[in-house]
Amino acid sequence: KFCQTLGLPSGGDRGDRGASVPGRRGSFIYAMAKAQVSLAVIGPSQSGKTTALGQVSASLDAFDPEAHRQVQDLAWELGRPAYANGWMLDRLQDERELGSTVMSSMQRFETSKCSYCAFDTPGRQDLARNYLSVMSLADVAVLVVSAAQGEWEAAVDSGTVKGLALDSFTMGIKHVVVWVTKMDDYTVQFDSARYEEIKKAMTAFLKEVGYKLKDLPVVPVAGLSGENLTSKSSEMSWYAGHCAIEALDSLGEMNRPAEKPLRLPVLKVHDVPDVGCVIVGRVETGSLRPGIKVIFSPSGLVAEVKSLLRAGKKLSEAQGGDVVSVNLSGVEACELRRGMVASSSSDVAADAESFMAQVVVFDHPGIRAGYCPAIMVHTSQVPCEFEELLSRVDRKTGNDAEAHPASAKSGEVVKVKMRPRGLVCVESFSAYPPLGRFAIRDHGKTVGVGVIKEVTKRPVPKPRSE
């Protein structure tokens, strides 16, 4: 399971598994020539995210043939053949029994234009930490909603759909593609009117939370049968747009931040047999090469990069936007955790003592000094206290309207001083955007978002290595 998640070879074979990078034609140079794009596949629980992504991966020959055959045999044996593709992503026993994703999983696939690293995420709101940390790694959000009667209405009434749109915007994802699944459901039967109803609502939701999209791709699909996923469907001849994969390809290459010192937030840590400590994360800024030393914040631990892998292939260098598995020496897996940030010795990332931020309150009757919710920033989640409300901001002019307000309620913008109640590495948004924006979470929902303006950092600890 570790090897499948990381794209590492299993057993004694250190060669390429071939499962994660279809269409390579045996050439690493061919793969490198393509645009590298990371996707977060998000949506309400039971919307068909995993089924659709599994079908795409199967259609593009992205699965290891032997592993896929074994899962297909298991699905048939248990009388659930429709789950054969989805179970390649949902590998935990609990996930297969519940029919619901619990842990985010990574799956790579390629088209003729782009190489994709897709993250399948849980849809349950009580697992928000799992999907929000993955969203911080994504260039594109694939927002999946069900067209089935009752399922779409439930997702809207619960606020889940709008909440996911808001989370995408908060975590800095600039591109969104909507997949309207289950168009083959007996309550829909490929009805164009149902599609237009959902398209209109989704466009409104996304614009309301801040997206300014001229042509929002909203693609009707059927995950089980594969209709309109990798090629146009005759069942939906009324639809004139791109199929799901063409809609992704049309986004083209992603704009990456200008060259800056290394920052790599850790998403996962594994102790892989015969390999050692391996971390998974996205290079947000800077670059990473085998042989260089990195310092982790919090902790001050120093490790050396032994090797870099992407899609089971070794890399000589990872650059901004690359989601990679990094094999380290000098540290044990038990010493590292999700939310740490790797940096270079030339510009070491430091823990935050406190920070100034501008916060937009979405859903709270009155935030006051002393309020201590959780914040999600890059891959980390930490309790953080509103130590002081500095001023209320006029949303029209951007100027301070009131100094030291007693509280901030829904719809208001305030400048605040915040103090983390746990160790966390953050940066100002102007210097490192991926590490300078955060979501405020309370009782399972996003109550506000913020942008970090200034950070008071703790002294950088003396680097320590084992």
C-alpha positions as CSV (number, residue, x, y, z in Angstrom):
1,K,0.0,0.0,0.0
2,F,2.8,2.4,0.9
3,C,4.5,1.7,-2.5
4,Q,1.2,2.3,-4.4
5,T,0.6,5.5,-2.5
6,L,4.0,6.9,-3.1
7,G,4.5,5.6,-6.7
8,L,7.5,3.5,-5.4
9,P,8.4,0.1,-6.8
10,S,7.4,-2.8,-4.6
11,G,9.4,-5.9,-3.6
12,G,13.0,-6.3,-4.8
13,D,12.4,-4.6,-8.2
14,R,13.6,-1.0,-8.1
15,G,12.5,-0.4,-11.6
16,D,9.4,1.5,-12.8
17,R,6.0,-0.1,-11.8
18,G,4.4,1.3,-14.9
19,A,1.2,1.8,-13.1
20,S,1.2,5.5,-12.6
21,V,2.5,6.9,-15.9
22,P,0.7,5.4,-18.8
23,G,1.5,6.4,-22.3
24,R,5.2,7.1,-21.5
25,R,6.2,5.1,-24.5
26,G,9.3,4.0,-22.5
27,S,10.7,7.5,-22.5
28,F,11.2,9.6,-19.4
29,I,12.0,12.6,-21.6
30,Y,8.6,12.2,-23.2
31,A,6.9,12.4,-19.8
32,M,9.0,15.4,-18.8
33,A,8.0,17.3,-21.9
34,K,4.4,17.4,-20.7
35,A,2.8,20.0,-18.4
36,Q,2.7,18.8,-14.8
37,V,-0.7,19.4,-13.2
38,S,-1.9,18.4,-9.7
39,L,-5.6,17.8,-9.2
40,A,-7.8,17.6,-6.0
41,V,-10.9,15.6,-6.8
42,I,-13.4,16.9,-4.2
43,G,-17.2,16.6,-3.7
44,P,-19.9,15.6,-1.3
45,S,-19.9,12.1,0.1
46,Q,-21.4,9.6,-2.3
47,S,-21.2,12.0,-5.3
48,G,-19.2,9.5,-7.3
49,K,-15.7,11.1,-7.1
50,T,-13.8,7.8,-6.6
51,T,-15.8,6.0,-9.3
52,A,-15.2,8.7,-11.9
53,L,-11.5,9.0,-11.1
54,G,-11.1,5.3,-11.1
55,Q,-12.9,5.0,-14.5
56,V,-10.6,7.7,-15.9
57,S,-7.5,6.0,-14.6
58,A,-8.7,2.6,-16.0
59,S,-9.5,4.1,-19.4
60,L,-6.1,5.7,-19.7
61,D,-4.3,2.4,-18.5
62,A,-3.0,4.2,-15.4
63,F,-3.4,1.1,-13.1
64,D,-0.8,-1.6,-12.7
65,P,-2.3,-4.5,-14.7
66,E,-1.6,-7.2,-12.1
67,A,-2.9,-5.1,-9.2
68,H,-6.0,-4.1,-11.2
69,R,-6.7,-7.8,-12.1
70,Q,-6.5,-8.8,-8.5
71,V,-8.9,-6.1,-7.4
72,Q,-11.3,-7.0,-10.2
73,D,-11.3,-10.6,-9.1
74,L,-12.0,-9.6,-5.5
75,A,-14.9,-7.3,-6.6
76,W,-16.5,-10.1,-8.6
77,E,-16.0,-12.6,-5.8
78,L,-17.7,-10.2,-3.3
79,G,-20.5,-9.5,-5.8
80,R,-19.6,-5.8,-6.3
81,P,-18.0,-5.7,-9.8
82,A,-18.9,-2.0,-10.1
83,Y,-16.3,-1.2,-7.5
84,A,-13.4,-2.7,-9.3
85,N,-11.9,0.7,-10.4
86,G,-12.8,2.6,-7.3
87,W,-11.2,0.0,-5.1
88,M,-7.9,0.8,-6.8
89,L,-8.1,4.1,-5.0
90,D,-10.0,3.1,-1.8
91,R,-7.6,0.5,-0.5
92,L,-8.5,0.4,3.2
93,Q,-10.9,-2.3,4.4
94,D,-13.1,0.3,6.1
95,E,-13.4,2.3,2.8
96,R,-14.4,-0.8,0.9
97,E,-17.0,-1.9,3.5
98,L,-18.5,1.6,3.8
99,G,-18.3,2.5,0.1
100,S,-16.8,5.8,1.2
101,T,-13.3,7.3,1.0
102,V,-11.7,8.0,4.4
103,M,-8.0,8.7,3.5
104,S,-6.9,10.7,0.5
105,S,-5.0,8.7,-2.1
106,M,-2.8,9.7,-5.0
107,Q,-3.2,8.5,-8.6
108,R,-1.2,9.5,-11.6
109,F,-2.4,9.4,-15.2
110,E,-1.4,11.0,-18.5
111,T,-3.0,12.4,-21.6
112,S,-1.3,13.3,-24.8
113,K,-0.8,16.9,-23.4
114,C,-0.5,16.7,-19.7
115,S,0.8,14.5,-16.8
116,Y,-1.6,14.6,-13.9
117,C,-1.2,13.8,-10.2
118,A,-4.7,13.4,-8.9
119,F,-5.8,13.2,-5.2
120,D,-9.0,11.4,-4.4
121,T,-10.4,13.0,-1.3
122,P,-13.0,12.1,1.4
123,G,-16.4,13.9,1.1
124,R,-17.5,13.6,4.7
125,Q,-17.3,16.9,6.6
126,D,-15.8,15.2,9.7
127,L,-12.8,14.3,7.6
128,A,-12.2,17.9,6.5
129,R,-8.6,17.8,7.7
130,N,-7.8,15.1,5.2
131,Y,-9.2,16.9,2.1
132,L,-8.1,20.4,3.1
133,S,-4.5,19.4,3.4
134,V,-4.6,17.8,0.0
135,M,-6.3,20.8,-1.5
136,S,-3.3,22.9,-0.5
137,L,-1.2,20.9,-3.0
138,A,-3.5,21.3,-6.0
139,D,-3.4,23.4,-9.1
140,V,-6.9,22.5,-10.1
141,A,-10.0,21.5,-8.2
142,V,-12.3,18.9,-9.8
143,L,-15.5,19.6,-8.0
144,V,-17.8,16.5,-8.4
145,V,-21.5,16.8,-7.8
146,S,-24.3,14.2,-8.3
147,A,-27.1,14.8,-10.7
148,A,-29.3,12.1,-9.1
149,Q,-32.6,13.3,-7.8
150,G,-32.3,14.0,-4.0
151,E,-28.5,13.8,-3.9
152,W,-27.9,17.1,-5.6
153,E,-30.6,18.8,-3.4
154,A,-29.2,17.3,-0.2
155,A,-25.7,18.5,-1.1
156,V,-27.0,22.1,-1.7
157,D,-29.3,22.2,1.3
158,S,-26.5,21.0,3.7
159,G,-24.2,23.8,2.4
160,T,-21.6,21.2,1.4
161,V,-21.3,22.2,-2.3
162,K,-20.9,25.9,-1.5
163,G,-18.5,25.0,1.3
164,L,-16.2,23.0,-1.0
165,A,-16.2,25.9,-3.5
166,L,-15.2,28.2,-0.7
167,D,-12.5,25.9,0.5
168,S,-11.1,25.7,-3.0
169,F,-10.9,29.4,-3.2
170,T,-9.4,29.7,0.3
171,M,-6.7,27.2,-0.3
172,G,-5.6,29.2,-3.4
173,I,-6.8,26.9,-6.2
174,K,-7.2,29.2,-9.2
175,H,-8.8,26.7,-11.6
176,V,-12.0,24.7,-11.1
177,V,-13.6,22.1,-13.3
178,V,-17.0,20.8,-12.4
179,W,-18.0,17.2,-13.1
180,V,-21.8,16.5,-12.9
181,T,-21.8,12.8,-12.3
182,K,-24.5,10.1,-12.3
183,M,-26.1,11.4,-15.5
184,D,-27.0,7.8,-16.2
185,D,-29.0,7.5,-13.0
186,Y,-32.6,6.3,-13.5
187,T,-33.8,9.6,-12.1
188,V,-31.8,11.6,-14.6
189,Q,-31.4,9.5,-17.8
190,F,-29.1,12.0,-19.4
191,D,-31.6,14.8,-19.2
192,S,-30.2,18.1,-20.5
193,A,-32.5,20.2,-18.3
194,R,-31.1,18.6,-15.2
195,Y,-27.6,19.4,-16.3
196,E,-28.5,23.0,-17.1
197,E,-30.1,23.4,-13.7
198,I,-27.0,22.2,-11.9
199,K,-24.6,24.2,-14.2
200,K,-26.5,27.4,-13.4
201,A,-26.3,26.8,-9.7
202,M,-22.7,25.8,-9.6
203,T,-21.6,28.8,-11.7
204,A,-23.4,31.0,-9.2
205,F,-21.8,29.3,-6.2
206,L,-18.3,29.6,-7.6
207,K,-18.8,33.3,-8.5
208,E,-20.2,34.0,-5.1
209,V,-17.2,32.7,-3.2
210,G,-14.8,34.7,-5.4
211,Y,-14.0,32.9,-8.6
212,K,-14.1,35.2,-11.7
213,L,-14.5,32.7,-14.4
214,K,-15.6,33.6,-17.9
215,D,-16.0,30.0,-19.1
216,L,-16.4,27.6,-16.2
217,P,-16.1,24.0,-17.5
218,V,-19.1,22.1,-16.2
219,V,-19.0,18.6,-17.7
220,P,-21.8,16.0,-17.5
221,V,-20.4,12.5,-17.0
222,A,-21.3,9.0,-15.9
223,G,-18.6,7.5,-13.7
224,L,-19.7,3.9,-13.9
225,S,-20.2,3.6,-17.6
226,G,-17.4,6.2,-18.4
227,E,-19.7,8.4,-20.5
228,N,-18.0,11.7,-21.5
229,L,-15.0,11.1,-19.3
230,T,-12.2,10.4,-21.9
231,S,-14.3,10.8,-25.1
232,K,-17.5,12.5,-26.1
233,S,-20.7,10.5,-25.4
234,S,-23.4,9.7,-27.9
235,E,-25.8,9.5,-24.9
236,M,-25.4,13.3,-24.4
237,S,-25.4,14.6,-28.0
238,W,-27.0,17.8,-26.7
239,Y,-23.7,18.7,-24.9
240,A,-21.4,20.7,-27.1
241,G,-18.5,21.1,-24.7
242,H,-15.3,19.2,-24.0
243,C,-15.3,15.8,-22.3
244,A,-13.9,15.7,-18.8
245,I,-10.3,15.0,-19.8
246,E,-10.3,17.5,-22.7
247,A,-11.6,20.1,-20.2
248,L,-8.6,19.5,-18.0
249,D,-6.2,19.6,-20.9
250,S,-7.6,22.9,-22.1
251,L,-6.3,24.6,-18.9
252,G,-2.8,24.2,-20.2
253,E,0.4,24.6,-18.2
254,M,0.1,26.1,-14.8
255,N,1.8,29.4,-13.8
256,R,4.4,28.7,-11.1
257,P,5.7,31.3,-8.6
258,A,8.9,33.1,-9.3
259,E,12.1,31.5,-8.1
260,K,12.4,31.6,-4.4
261,P,14.1,29.6,-1.6
262,L,12.8,26.1,-1.0
263,R,9.5,25.5,0.8
264,L,8.0,22.0,0.8
265,P,5.1,21.3,3.2
266,V,4.9,17.7,4.2
267,L,1.7,15.8,3.4
268,K,2.6,12.3,4.3
269,V,5.4,10.5,6.1
270,H,6.2,6.8,5.6
271,D,8.7,4.3,6.8
272,V,9.1,2.1,3.7
273,P,10.7,-1.3,4.2
274,D,14.2,-1.5,2.5
275,V,13.9,2.2,1.6
276,G,13.7,4.2,4.8
277,C,12.1,7.5,5.6
278,V,10.0,8.9,2.7
279,I,8.0,12.1,2.7
280,V,5.4,13.1,0.2
281,G,4.7,16.8,-0.6
282,R,4.7,19.5,-3.2
283,V,7.6,21.8,-3.9
284,E,5.8,25.1,-3.5
285,T,8.9,27.2,-4.2
286,G,12.5,26.7,-5.0
287,S,14.0,23.4,-6.1
288,L,15.1,20.1,-4.6
289,R,18.0,17.8,-5.7
290,P,19.5,14.6,-4.3
291,G,22.5,15.3,-2.1
292,I,21.3,18.6,-0.6
293,K,20.5,19.0,3.1
294,V,17.0,20.3,4.2
295,I,15.9,21.6,7.5
296,F,12.4,20.9,8.9
297,S,10.3,23.4,10.8
298,P,9.1,22.9,13.4
299,S,11.9,20.8,15.0
300,G,15.2,22.0,13.4
301,L,15.9,18.5,12.2
302,V,18.4,18.2,9.3
303,A,18.2,15.5,6.7
304,E,19.9,14.7,3.4
305,V,17.9,14.0,0.2
306,K,18.9,10.6,-1.0
307,S,16.6,10.4,-4.0
308,L,13.5,12.0,-5.5
309,L,10.7,10.1,-7.2
310,R,7.7,11.1,-9.3
311,A,5.4,8.5,-10.7
312,G,8.0,5.8,-9.8
313,K,10.7,7.5,-11.8
314,K,13.8,9.0,-10.2
315,L,14.3,12.7,-10.8
316,S,17.5,14.7,-10.9
317,E,15.7,17.8,-9.7
318,A,12.2,18.7,-8.5
319,Q,10.9,22.2,-9.1
320,G,7.9,24.4,-8.1
321,G,4.6,22.6,-8.5
322,D,6.1,19.0,-8.5
323,V,4.4,16.5,-6.1
324,V,7.2,14.2,-5.2
325,S,8.3,11.4,-2.9
326,V,11.5,12.3,-1.1
327,N,13.7,9.6,0.4
328,L,15.7,11.0,3.3
329,S,18.7,10.0,5.4
330,G,19.6,11.3,8.8
331,V,16.1,11.2,10.2
332,E,13.6,8.6,11.2
333,A,10.0,8.6,9.9
334,C,8.7,8.9,13.5
335,E,10.4,12.2,13.9
336,L,8.6,13.9,11.1
337,R,4.9,14.6,10.7
338,R,2.4,16.2,8.3
339,G,2.4,20.0,8.4
340,M,6.2,20.4,8.8
341,V,7.9,22.5,6.2
342,A,11.3,21.6,4.6
343,S,13.5,24.5,3.6
344,S,17.1,25.0,2.6
345,S,19.9,26.2,4.8
346,S,20.2,29.4,2.8
347,D,16.8,30.6,3.9
348,V,15.5,28.5,6.8
349,A,11.8,28.4,7.5
350,A,11.0,29.3,11.1
351,D,8.1,28.7,13.5
352,A,5.6,31.5,14.0
353,E,5.3,33.2,17.3
354,S,2.4,35.3,16.1
355,F,1.2,36.9,12.9
356,M,-0.9,39.7,11.6
357,A,-3.7,38.8,9.2
358,Q,-6.6,40.1,7.3
359,V,-9.6,37.9,7.9
360,V,-13.0,37.6,6.2
361,V,-15.7,36.2,8.5
362,F,-18.2,34.0,6.6
363,D,-20.3,32.3,9.1
364,H,-20.0,33.4,12.8
365,P,-22.2,35.4,15.1
366,G,-19.3,37.3,16.6
367,I,-15.6,36.6,16.8
368,R,-14.0,38.2,19.8
369,A,-10.5,38.4,21.3
370,G,-9.7,35.1,22.9
371,Y,-11.6,33.0,20.3
372,C,-9.4,29.9,19.5
373,P,-10.6,27.9,16.5
374,A,-8.4,25.7,14.3
375,I,-6.7,27.0,11.2
376,M,-5.8,25.0,8.1
377,V,-2.6,26.4,6.5
378,H,-0.8,24.5,3.8
379,T,-0.8,20.9,5.1
380,S,-1.0,21.8,8.8
381,Q,-3.9,22.2,11.2
382,V,-3.3,24.0,14.5
383,P,-5.3,25.8,17.2
384,C,-4.9,29.5,16.8
385,E,-6.1,32.3,19.1
386,F,-7.5,35.6,18.0
387,E,-5.3,37.6,20.4
388,E,-6.5,41.0,19.3
389,L,-8.9,42.6,16.8
390,L,-6.9,45.5,15.5
391,S,-9.4,47.2,13.1
392,R,-12.5,46.6,11.0
393,V,-12.0,47.1,7.3
394,D,-14.3,48.8,4.9
395,R,-14.9,46.2,2.1
396,K,-15.5,48.9,-0.5
397,T,-12.5,51.1,0.1
398,G,-10.1,48.7,1.8
399,N,-9.4,51.3,4.5
400,D,-9.7,50.9,8.2
401,A,-13.2,51.9,9.3
402,E,-13.0,51.2,13.1
403,A,-10.1,50.7,15.5
404,H,-10.2,47.8,18.0
405,P,-13.8,46.6,17.3
406,A,-15.3,44.4,20.1
407,S,-16.3,41.7,17.7
408,A,-16.5,40.7,14.0
409,K,-19.5,39.0,12.6
410,S,-20.5,37.3,9.3
411,G,-19.7,39.4,6.3
412,E,-17.1,41.6,8.0
413,V,-13.4,42.0,7.3
414,V,-11.0,42.6,10.2
415,K,-7.3,42.9,10.7
416,V,-6.2,40.7,13.6
417,K,-3.3,39.6,15.6
418,M,-3.3,35.8,15.9
419,R,-1.2,33.5,18.1
420,P,-0.8,29.8,17.2
421,R,-1.3,27.5,20.2
422,G,0.9,24.8,18.6
423,L,4.1,24.8,16.6
424,V,3.5,25.8,12.9
425,C,5.5,27.4,10.1
426,V,3.7,30.1,8.2
427,E,4.9,32.9,5.9
428,S,3.5,36.2,4.7
429,F,1.3,35.9,1.7
430,S,3.4,38.4,-0.3
431,A,6.5,36.3,0.1
432,Y,5.2,32.8,-0.1
433,P,1.5,32.7,-1.1
434,P,0.9,28.9,-0.5
435,L,2.1,29.3,3.1
436,G,0.3,32.6,3.7
437,R,-3.4,31.8,3.4
438,F,-5.5,29.9,5.8
439,A,-9.0,28.6,6.5
440,I,-10.7,29.0,9.9
441,R,-12.5,25.8,10.9
442,D,-14.9,25.5,13.8
443,H,-17.5,22.7,14.5
444,G,-16.8,21.0,11.1
445,K,-17.2,24.1,8.9
446,T,-15.2,26.9,7.4
447,V,-16.2,30.1,9.3
448,G,-13.7,32.4,7.7
449,V,-10.5,32.8,5.7
450,G,-7.4,34.8,6.1
451,V,-4.3,36.2,4.5
452,I,-1.1,36.6,6.5
453,K,0.4,40.1,6.3
454,E,3.3,39.9,8.7
455,V,4.9,37.1,10.8
456,T,6.8,37.4,14.1
457,K,9.0,34.3,14.0
458,R,10.6,32.3,16.7
459,P,14.4,32.1,16.7
460,V,15.5,29.4,14.3
461,P,16.6,26.4,16.4
462,K,20.1,25.2,16.0
463,P,20.0,22.6,13.3
464,R,20.1,19.1,14.7
465,S,20.7,15.8,13.0
466,E,20.9,12.2,14.3
